[in-house]
Amino acid sequence: MVTLRRVPESLRRFGVARGHLVVGLALFAGSLVPSLHSHGTVLGGLPARPYDLLAVVAIALQCAPLAACRRWPVAALVVVSLGFAVDQLRGYHSFAGTALAIAVLNLGSRSERRRHLAAALFSAAYVPLAVALHLLGGTESPAGYVTFYLALCLVWGIGSWLRANRAAEAERRRRVAEETRTAERTRIARELHDVVTHHVTAMVVQAESARYLTTTPDRLDQTLTAVTDTGREALTDLRHLLDLLDPGTASATGLRTLVERTRQAGQPVEFSERGTPATATGHAGPVAYRVVQEALTNALKYAHGSRTSVQVHHGIEEITVEVSTDGHGTPDGSPGGSGRGLDGLRERVDVLGGDFSAGHGDEGGFHVRARIPAGSPS
């Protein structure tokens, strides 16, 4: 079906074509007004003569092609030039001679193929016209012919400048669209990383723990239930991501659930939350959630069993997050990460105008700190 975005472009093109048609009709009508006879473009200096049937034909050849010059710029210029040559060689000097400049401007601004060839052929045809006018008794000086040619070259140059501007604008829009698509793909990749890595890591740790709980059915059942719950939560988060593709699906108010799920995976987590989450924090809430989620995921993967501290402070103008481990845990054996998680978090926080740092502590653990301005819609 025809998309709505193409309708305005079609209307704009129709408006331009209609404008050319109106100009052509105006030139044709103006050329037939008796008071304007022989008051048009004069090249060659031949004496004026009264209009006859051939004059009307010459005027029509110059005006009619303007209606189709946008679609067929080269053909339109050829026909207009033929009419202009007849007009000047016969000495009509009609008002329709203005159509030549319009056709030249249109060709320079529209034609993208064989532009130089068309310009060369047009220039070559101008020389026989000047010679013919001189042989018929024209009084135009060589400087006059050169000046008229240079004027047409100026009109051609203006058209070429317009075409170059349109091409540059089209390229800019294409580049912006490509950058937007790339940024969106990167954002989706980060969201998938945040959701999948956290939940899958928790499930791997819980499944590994279940191996050693076969002699304690109660704890084994709890562990398997935690694996099931984590899987369901992963599916829920993925549905939100695929449906909305928006980071707002996670919020700082879900931090307690996130911490509790990490505890069920066997990670001792001390959670401290000060202040009251604001109802409208822009993207600060979701970013704070992602910071805690990524930090706890890394704790499970690289410091399993290490005492982990999560501190979140909801201020009036910002949210601060600090997650640290004491460095006494052991890796869980899960595959190493690509570094995309922390790099992605740093970029997200930077976009909101905040501060982000991550590194190892003096006693072997690691820490993640973030200050995220609240209320930013970016």
Secondary structure, DSSP 8 states (H G I E B T S, - for coil): ---TTHHHHHHHHHHHHHHHHHHHHHHHHHHHSGGGTT-S---S--------HHHHHHHHHHHGGGGGTTTSHHHHHHHHHHHHHHHHHHT---GGGHHHHHHHHHHHHH--SSHHHHHHHHHHHHHHHHHHHHHTT----HHHHHHHHHHHHHHHHHHHHHHHHHHHHHHHHHHHHHHHHHHHHHHHHHHHHHHHHHHHHHHHHHHHHHGGGTT-HHHHHHHHHHHHHHHHHHHHHHHHHHHH--GGGS-GGGHHHHHHHHHHTT--EEEEEES---S--BTHHHHHHHHHHHHHHHHHHHSBT--EEEEEEE-SSEEEEEEEE-S--B--S-----SHHHHHHHHHHHHTT-EEEEEE-TTS-EEEEEEEETTB--
